[in-house]
């Protein structure tokens, strides 16, 4: 099933002219808008070209979304590992009793 999509692009550049007091050449100039340049482009887009266009547009978007969710997953994994390590360190600190009540004979380094 072939469908055509017709599109048009129109572009125009205008020049706004108005009276400027103090410049004698512009004393009798009315305030007007002059069209300087215009362009009109029309084209027809078939299904095959639409599929190519869609793939070119959506590929970077999907890659960006995938990398964003991947980075969020890596960040969540780092948070989980950090919390687990903190709990493990606290558990190890409870096992060490010689550092619980240090005195002057307790070594600073093992």
MOFEN-V299920 format. One line per field, one symbol per residue. ss: DSSP state (H for helix, E for strand, C for the rest). psi: psi as a letter, one per 40 degrees, with the letter a starting at -180 (. if undefined). burial: 1 if it has 24 or more other ideal C-beta (glycine too) atoms within 12 Angstrom, else 0. Layout:
ss=???
psi=???
burial=???
This chain:
ss=CCCCEEEEEEEEEEEEECCCCCCHHHCCCCCEEEEEEEEEEEEEECHHHHHHHHHHHHHHHHHHHHHHHHHHHHHHHHHHHHHHHHHHHHHHHHHCCCCCCCCCCCCCCC
psi=hhiihhiihhhhhihhhihhhehddedehihihhhdiiihhiihhidddddddddddddddddddddddddddddddddddddddddddddddddhededgiaeehidi.
burial=00000000000000000000000000000000000000000000000000000000000000000000000000000000000000000000000000000000000000
